[in-house]
């Protein structure tokens, strides 16, 4: 019973540490990407 309580406390402590730790994302700073496709006008008719 004590082992299960220790594991649960460890699990919660790790989750809290991950939530409040500094961000570790390594995404490049590329900014907004321009849209180069066609705009959907809403008048799509499906013919089966």
C-alpha positions in Angstrom: 0.0 0.0 0.0 2.8 2.4 0.8 4.6 1.6 -2.4 1.5 2.4 -4.4 1.1 5.8 -2.5 4.8 6.6 -3.2 4.4 5.8 -6.9 1.3 8.0 -7.1 3.0 10.9 -5.3 6.0 10.5 -7.7 3.7 10.5 -10.7 1.9 13.7 -9.6 5.2 15.4 -8.7 6.6 14.7 -12.1 3.5 16.0 -13.8 3.5 19.2 -11.8 7.2 19.7 -12.5 6.6 19.2 -16.3 3.7 21.7 -16.3 5.7 24.5 -14.5 9.1 23.8 -16.1 10.5 26.2 -18.8 9.4 25.5 -22.3 11.7 23.0 -24.1 10.2 23.3 -27.6 12.9 23.6 -30.3 10.7 25.0 -33.1 12.4 27.5 -35.5 11.1 31.1 -35.4 9.7 31.3 -39.0 6.7 33.5 -38.5 3.4 33.4 -40.4 3.4 31.5 -43.6 1.6 33.0 -46.6 -1.4 31.0 -48.1 -0.8 30.1 -51.7 -3.9 27.9 -52.4 -7.4 28.6 -53.7 -10.0 30.1 -51.5 -13.1 28.0 -50.9 -16.2 30.0 -52.0 -18.8 27.7 -50.4 -20.6 26.8 -53.7 -19.4 23.2 -53.9 -21.8 20.8 -55.6 -21.1 17.1 -55.3 -22.1 15.0 -58.3 -22.2 11.3 -57.6 
